[in-house]
Amino acid sequence: MAASSCFPLAARCSLLLTAALVLALSHGAYGYGDVGAGLSSSFYDDSCPSAHDIVRRVIQNARVADARIPASLVRLHFHDCFVQGCDGSLLLDNDLPAIMTEKEVPANDRSARGFKVVDSIKRALENACPGIVSCADILALASEISVELAGGPRWSVPLGRRDGTTTNIESANNLPSPFDSLETLQEKFRNMGLDDTDLVALQGAHTFGRAQCQFTQRNCSAGQDEETLVNLDTITPHVFDNKYYGNLLHGRAPLPSDQVMLSDPVAAATTARIVRRFSGSQKHFFKNFAASMVKMGNISPLTGRAGEIRNNCRRVNRKPY
């Protein structure tokens, strides 16, 4: 906010108070209200009132054939928001030279998945409400619905994001890694306006889903292909609960970037106590996870006339000549 230094004092104070109010609202409990510039949980109430039900129906059908889909959709939202904000840029395919896809950076290549389910959601929404619901909002809605269907918390999703028309490969190459130290993870989250509670809560999404064995602490067994999948939570792999934190306390977190929240030298003064708190209370974890998802979902959204509403989540709209 360096530019605010040229404003008169009263205007500068007003700007700071507004920023503080937005920050305070962004970490409320289950009834968060509407946060984020131009976003509202009632955004589609008039223009596409069936949006939530449509997204839910498609995901319910998809998870019958693939139990991993809920976790995969949450990961797409995370990897989208951490690259130039929640604008659906991760969903874009290569369209060279204008668009270089983020799907092929190391953090996403052969591991980010669920794109066909997003396509199915978009088609269903376009049939019901043509040109209304953005791909960025599909990811936000799909994340909340996926968590709730897996037994996790529900929350009111602020909506009204528009879709970006560019990708950012440099930023995508700096996504959090399974091998990051705790200090590196904290820096990456701080750069997104997220604190240690957000870090520990959002890492809790690893309570369901799978990862390739090459990214785990124990690596792959002899003769095992490096892309062999292992459960992130060996106790309840398809249920969204707080057992993930119990695994951390017993040193059984598959991903090194999870275990560092207890084992890293800086953990004792920062993240360890949060891990223990979430392990001891699923209700407390759920409340904070939901709040952190709202906070993450409000990273640099495009609203108003910025961006566009894509007709196809995989490519930007063609402008008429």
Disulfide bonds with the S-S distance in Angstrom:
Cys48-Cys129 2.09
Cys81-Cys86 2.00
Cys135-Cys313 2.11
Cys213-Cys220 2.04
